[in-house]
Amino acid sequence: MSMTGKCVLITGASKGIGAAAARVFAQAGANVALVARNGEAIAELAGEIGPSAIAIPCDVSRFWEMAAAVEACHTAFGQLDVLINNAGLIAPIAALSEADPEAWGHTIDVNLKGVFNGMRAALPGMIARGAGTILTVSSGAAHNALEGWSAYCASKAGAAMLTRSADLEARPAGVRAMGLSPGTVATDMQREIKASGVNAISRLDWSDHIPADWPARALLWMCSAEADDLLGQEISLRDPAMRARIGLD
């Protein structure tokens, strides 16, 4: 699929799914805006990709920073065509009765408010143009409680509802919104989960996790008309039929 001339903003682009998505979209011809708190990492990745990439140090939990990131896309590339809400935290992995309130709240700020901030910053321009795509990386944890993951589960459940809200409100204006539930992915987050030793996910073998380029390729596919029957929904890569449809098997 060609994304030539399109601008894609990716949060959490310094590593994992975000970095893989940056490479996949750039290879498809897109201009990519790399957003993350780790300015050094995204600058290095932008240098690797070349002039079609810009690095924007940003804390997604702060609306004004996300608004500035969207504005930077308009300045550099003329418009924003695709927003990928990927930034996310798993910590604190702890029982509700023991979780640090500050750390718990910070995860809500990034995983939930960060998604809202991205949508709130991007939607006005997309609605005005009558076009745009908003993709949010979700999780099976949005629908199933897991021991020690209360902040992650609650925030991902909220983000899934934001996707449905965005679809309900903005689809009539031509804006596409969908979620992607990738399953377990071989990223640093899985190392953090493994080290915690909490719940069954931490006991999975590394070989059980899919590579980060699978969800990246799925996100690219979701930008195509082939995914239009799935608007407002959450696509799960745990579904073999869906993986085959995307071309991941």
Buried (B, 14 or more C-beta within 10 A) or exposed (E): EEBEEBBBBBBBBBBBBBBBBBBBBBEBEBBBBBBBBBBEBBBBBBEEBEEBBBBBBBBBBBBEBBBEBBBBBEEBBEBBBBBBBBBBBBBBBBEEEEBEEEBBBBBBBBBBBBBBBBBBBBBEBBBEBEBBBBBBBBBBBBBEEBBBBBBBBBBBBBBBBBBBBBBEBBEEBEBBBBBBBBBBBBBEBBEBBBEBEBBEBBEEEEEEBBEBBBBBBBBBBBBEEEBEEBBBBBBBBEEEEBBEBBEBE
